[in-house]
Amino acid sequence: MTRIAILGYGNLGRGVEAAVAKNADQQLVAIFTRRDPKSITPATEGVPVLSVDEIDNYVNQVDVLMLCGGSATDLPEQTKAYARRFNVVDSFDTHKHIPQHFAEADEASKAGGKISVISCGWDPGLFSLARTYFNAVLPDGTDYTFWGRGVSQGHSDAIRRIAGVVDARQYTVPVPEALEAVRSGECPTLSTRQKHTRECYVVAEEGADLARIEREIKTMPNYFDEYDTTVEFITLDELRKNHSGIPHGGFVIRNGKTGRNDLRHTVEFRLQLESNPEFTGSVLAACARAAHRMNLEGQCGCKTILDIPPAYLSAESADYLRAHLL
């Protein structure tokens, strides 16, 4: 049994909680929050909700700590801080900064003899696996990744952290012409701007400088500055009515050639998700299982999903996997 604790009870934290409830070999033992614990009623009956200030009291009662904060400001600090005392799993998704995040988590985990698994989810995560497998099988080829149409939790969180923003939803939208060109077997050279657009629906504080907020969104490095981005200001009621769900999905496609005759092949991996945080939480739960197993074997340091043997993610035995899934 893997004893799980959650730090951060937002959309992702609730998604992890739902995932743990689906896994018979995992048990949720605590939820930690920076908010007033009394303001939170968890879905799991009997699980204590505690202040983050009490987290060190649970070092010997938690096998894996799930870090469910945002990539913009939370995880860069939390992962390296807690990785010295806990096995941790996070969903850090700022691709450009993953090498630095890995190095910091690796140093902290090795110092504490723990395992950290970073950048779990579906991209980075399952999409990373698809890209790796497709590249290995079709070395002569070109990769394409499309996201959406769906709500990006990380990008929405980044908007909410702008001064004057009450709430926000950001949709990533594939450019249809680019997607069809790739699926047809062509190998077009596409810029970031040519592959996706970003749609932002923002609730601002009364009297806020809307022009400033829009400018900060559109020029935000690593999030919006390389995309054609639209910003629409709406009321909180409109946001709740029309944008309460958190769907997402996307495609990893590789076009490649084999043999002396350059025979063409297209491989595609697709996700269509009704709930981005619940699916992401399910990936984190599988990675928590792997983190616990690796640490029990004496391993330490930082890992990504590319470093984890597939069998370590599964609750099934090796015999079962060979008999039914191989």
BELLIN-V434127 format. One line per field, one symbol per residue. phi: phi as a letter, one per 20 degrees, with the letter a starting at -180 (. if undefined). A space follows every 10 residues. Layout:
phi: ???
This chain:
phi: .eedcddode gfgfffgfff fedfecceda cdbeefgfed dffefnefdc fgfefffdge dcebeeedee ffcffgefff feffdcfccc cgcegfdfgf ffffffffff fdmdddddle qdbfqffffg ffffffecfe acebccdofa eeffffffff efgneeaacc decffgffff ffffofcfed fgffebdcdd dcddffnfff ffgfffffdf fmccfdcfcd ccecefffff fdcefcfaqr bdccebccmf elfeccdbcc ccdfcgffff ffffffffgf ffffffenfb oecdffeegg fffefeffff fffcdf
